[in-house]
């Protein structure tokens, strides 16, 4: 281990749809966090490690900052509060096309622990004059260590961002084995992939009313057999999820299976079931059962 090895926790924070999950996936090099065009896709904090000989960066993707309306959103915002207080380095991701932050969020960032880097994302959707004006405003508001314009989706300036992060990490031995990529098990990512496909394939409130739990995960020779349950919030949502003659569920199963096979690099047999858990988003016991501590 090099004498001046650096390691630390780097928490990515920002408003919904700023591109946090896309950024972490790009930096880690694997699709660990689900990323869709809809806001509030991320519900959990997910760790992803970037290792080299001289450093270990432990990235944490977080839900977007919002004013919670129900218990699930309160749990999500608790993860944002944790991220503000337990980081060695905070990366605030700002959408260049929608850059405004609520005053309360700005104040919480100012009072956060850890050193602050601001990454201005989606620079392809802005122009030079607007970008320069935004950078000046950020300097005045937050006085970060650095401000780096990036495009997470196209990979622009991500090497510069990684360099800036590494320079701010404390000297430390690695916290995790160098070949470890994440803190989550395979079953977690299978459930997240199914949930991602629900966000992509269904409209209105359906994606926000569903939770996915993997019931069984068995390796059978070269085949992995997976059974998962999709829980809905209201009785009326069950037939929408299933669709006429089961067509919507069949499409969900096919698209989920394909992506799971790509992620696990194995053939998969996927079985999906839909169950009602009335008002689960407000139920403390149900939320705990789904992993929202």
Buried (B, 14 or more C-beta within 10 A) or exposed (E): EEEEBBBBBBBBBBBBBBBBBBBBBBBBEBBBBBBBEBBBBBBBBBBBBBBEEBBBBBBBBBBBBBEEEEBBBBBBBBBBEBBBEBBBBBBBBBBBEEBEBEEEBBEBBEEBEBBBBBBBBBBEEBEEEBBEEBBEEBEEBBEBBBBBBBBBBEEBBBEBBBEBBBBBBEEEEBEBEEEBBBBBEBBBBBBBBBBBBBBBBBEEEBBBBBBBBBEEBEEEEEEBEBBBBBBBBBEEBBEBBBBEEEEBBEEBBEBBBBBBBEBBEEEBEBEBEBEBBEEBBEBEEBBEBBEBE
